[in-house]
Amino acid sequence: MKKLIGLIFGTALLFSTSAYSDVMVGVKIGNGDLEGTNDSYTAGTNTYASTTASKDSMYGAIFAEIGLGDTPLSLGVEYVPLDADITLDNANSSTSANVEDYITAYLLFMHNTGDANIYAKAGYSQADIGTIKSKSTVVSQSDSLEGFMVGAGIQTDELPNGLLGRVELTFTDFDDVTATTTSNGSTAVKKTADGELITITFGLSKAF
C-alpha cells in the first residue's frame, strides 16, 4: 500500500510541476476518537460476546498537497510521525499491539463560496501492526490496519507570512483485523475486530 501511495503521489508531482500547480505543506493537531469492536467468538465450551470500547487521544500529523493543474482538486499525503501501543481488551490487559507509520493518501476538492473556502476530501489510510503481545500464543495475525477516509473542513484566506489555517473533521472506517490464537494446546481460535476513527484538528500550512 505504501509503495502505491508513493507512486500515485510521485506521478501527481510530475503532472503538477508541468502544470505549474501549487505545492502545500503543513501540520495539524487535535483530538482523535478511536472506537473498536471485536466480534463474538467461541473457544472450547466458552462463548465470548462482542464488545465495543473507545479511546480519546491527542492527534497530530504532517501533510503535503499538490494542486492538479487549474482544477480545484489536490492530491495529498498525510503522515502521523508517532507510534502507539493499543490495548485490545482493557487498560489492565496484557494483550496489546503496536501501530506505526500511519499514512493516508487522499484527493481534496476546494470550493470558494465568497465568504469561506470549504473543502471535502476522501482517501485511503494504512498503518503497520506490530506483533501482538498476548498471554495466548498468537499463531497468525493481520499486519496492517487499513480503511477508507472521508473528511471536510474550512480553510482561511492567507494569513501573515503566507500561512493558511484549517479546521477539519475526518472519519475513517477500518477494515477487519484478525488474530488466530491458541492457549495451553487448545484448538486455534480466530478473533476478528474492526474500528472507526474520528478526528477534529486545527492546521497551519504554507503554499509554495
Disulfide bonds with the S-S distance in Angstrom:
none
